């Protein structure tokens, strides 16, 4: 594993553990808008999963299935990190 891959995995694990339901929803909507995920993916993530952790975990799984983890770490890493940092402080 390279350093970038480790950082990406750590960021995604933090996403699952710490991020708010609203942030998961915002990331999903942005990924649909950027055509990384489909509308049916959005429905699967947001409507099928009841808990915040399940939604985040499903999001991470779908991102990896699509091979889009580099996209997520590049496009959203600072954005997600800022929300993780603020979530950790509350």
C-alpha positions in Angstrom: 0.0 0.0 0.0 1.2 3.4 -0.9 1.1 6.4 1.4 -1.8 8.0 -0.6 -3.8 4.8 -0.4 -3.3 4.6 3.3 -4.4 8.3 3.7 -7.5 7.6 1.6 -8.4 4.5 3.6 -7.9 6.4 6.9 -10.0 9.3 5.7 -12.8 7.0 4.6 -12.7 5.1 7.9 -12.9 8.5 9.7 -15.8 9.3 7.5 -17.7 6.2 8.6 -16.9 6.7 12.3 -17.3 10.5 12.7 -19.2 12.3 10.0 -22.7 13.6 10.4 -25.7 12.3 8.5 -26.0 15.7 6.7 -22.4 15.5 5.5 -22.9 11.9 4.2 -26.0 13.2 2.3 -24.0 16.2 0.9 -21.2 14.0 -0.3 -23.7 11.6 -1.9 -25.5 14.5 -3.7 -22.2 15.9 -4.9 -21.0 12.5 -6.2 -24.3 12.1 -8.1 -24.0 15.6 -9.6 -20.5 14.7 -10.7 -21.8 11.4 -12.2 -19.6 9.2 -9.9 -22.7 7.7 -8.4 -26.1 7.2 -10.0 -29.6 8.2 -8.7 -30.2 4.6 -7.8 -27.0 4.6 -5.8 -28.2 7.7 -4.0 -31.5 5.9 -3.2 -29.7 2.8 -2.0 -27.3 4.7 0.3 -29.8 7.2 1.7 -33.1 5.3 1.8 -32.1 1.7 2.4 -29.7 2.4 5.2 -31.2 3.6 8.5 -28.3 4.7 10.5 -25.6 7.3 9.9 -22.8 4.7 10.1 -24.6 2.4 7.7 -25.1 5.2 5.2 -21.4 6.2 5.4 -20.2 2.6 5.2 -22.4 2.0 2.1 -21.1 5.2 0.5 -17.5 4.1 1.1 -18.3 0.6 -0.3 -19.8 2.1 -3.5 -17.0 4.5 -4.0 -14.5 1.6 -3.8 -16.7 -0.6 -6.1 -16.6 2.2 -8.7 -12.8 2.6 -8.3 -13.5 6.2 -7.4 -11.6 6.4 -4.1 -8.9 8.6 -5.7 -11.7 10.9 -7.0 -13.1 11.1 -3.5 -9.8 11.7 -1.8 -8.8 14.3 -4.3 -12.1 16.2 -4.7 -13.4 15.9 -1.2 -10.5 15.3 1.1 -10.2 18.9 2.5 -14.0 19.3 2.6 -14.6 16.0 4.5 -11.6 16.6 6.7 -12.9 20.0 7.8 -16.2 18.4 8.7 -14.5 15.5 10.5 -12.4 18.0 12.5 -15.5 20.1 13.4 -17.4 16.9 14.3 -14.6 15.8 16.6 -14.7 19.1 18.4 -18.5 19.1 19.1 
